[in-house]
Every structure is written in structure tokens, then in C-alpha cells.
Amino acid sequence: MMKVMVDSRICGYTTVISAKKEGKVIHIEIETICPKLSDFDDNLGDLTMGDLLCYDNKIRRMAHECKLCASCLVPCGVITAAQIEAKLMAKSLALKEKEVCIKFLE
């Protein structure tokens, strides 16, 4: 299982995303108090490898349908957690680096 935390300080929500691969699907669980993200979690369902390999995928479509903010980092967190769980990204490297971030410079 891969767990990631998205700390969205601007909107004030912290979200924990869990990804667990079972066979050909990846189960996603999102823990949040954001109502839009709760709706996103309820409707996302399981992911397949196809959802992780192209830009136009179920995750982005569901984010749009659930009216997530365009700058919401949680869909990227879902993709990243699922890619690591599917071994498309090195878990050891992710755990070594600990985090990625966006910095506001001006």
C-alpha cells in the first residue's frame, strides 16, 4: 500500500490518499473533510493501469465532474500514489525525497 498526504494550506484541508493494488486494479481511499473531495472519493472507484498512463484519464474527468478547483493538488496526489503502488514510480525514491512542493516566489 502507498499512502500520501496532500497539505492544501491555501484552502485549509489536509487529505490522506491510500492506494492498494489488487490484481489489475488499484483501490483508492481518500480521507478528507473537504465536501468536494468526499464526493470525488465516492465517485472515483477503482483505477486501472490505463488511468495512470495518459493525461485524459478517469481521475481528471471525475475531478471535473465533482467540480474540484482547477488548482486542487489531490488528483495529482491520487495519480502519484497509484503510480507508486503500480510500480510505475520508485517508492524508494519517493520515500527518500519525502515531498514535492509548489513555491510561490512573488
N, C-alpha and C positions, 0 to 999 in steps of 0.2 A: 504494500500500500504506500502511496505517496500522499503526504499532507503538505499543503502550503497555506500561508496566511497572506491575505491582501489587506493592508492597512490604508484605507482611503481616508486620510486625515482631513481632506477638504470637505467631504460630506459627513465625516464623523463616524463612519461604520468600519468595523473590523470584521472580516469574513474569513472563515476557515473552509478550505476546499479539500476533500478527500477523493482520491482516485484509486480504484481497485480493479485490476484486470482479472477477468474470469473467462477463460476460453477466448472467444473472438470479440468480446465486448468489454468495455470499461465502464464500471459503475461510478457515478459521480454523486457526491453528497456535499451540499453547501450549508454551512451553519452561519446564519446571519440574522440580524434584526431588521435589515432593510426590507420593506414590503415588496419592492420591485424585484429584488434578488430572491426573495422567498417564492414569488410567482415563477421566476426563471428556473429555480431548482425544481419546483413542482412539475414543470412542463418539459424540462430538458430530456429526461430519460437517459438511457444508456448510449454510449458513444461507440463508434466503430473506427477502425484504422482510417477509413476514408474521411472521417470528420477531422482527423489530425494532420492530414497531408495536403489539404488545399485551403485557400483563403475563404472561398464561398462554401461554408460548412454549416451544419446544424447548430453549432454553438452561436455563431454570428447571426443566423436567421432568427433563432429563439431570443437572442438579446434584443433584436429589433422588434419582434412581436411583443415582447414583455415591456417594451418602452424603457429599456435601460438607458441611462445617459450615454451619449456618444463617447465620452471620455472615461467611462467606467472601466477599471482595470480587472474586474473579476472575470470577464470572458477570457482575457489573456491568461489569467491565473488558472482557469479551467483547462485551457489548451496546454499550458506548460505542465501542470500536474499530470494530465493524461498522457502527454508525450513522454514524460519521465517514466511513468508506470508502464507504458508500452515499449520502453527501452529505445525510444527514438532520440532521447537525450540522456546523457550520462548522469545518473543520480549522484555519483561520487563528486562530479564537478559541481552540480547544483548545491550539494550539501557543503562543499568546500567554500564556495563563494557566498553562501548564506542568503543573499538577496540581490535583487536588481532594483533600480530606482529611477525615477524621473526627478531631476533637479530643476528648480526654477531659478534662472540666472539673473533676470531683470524684472 
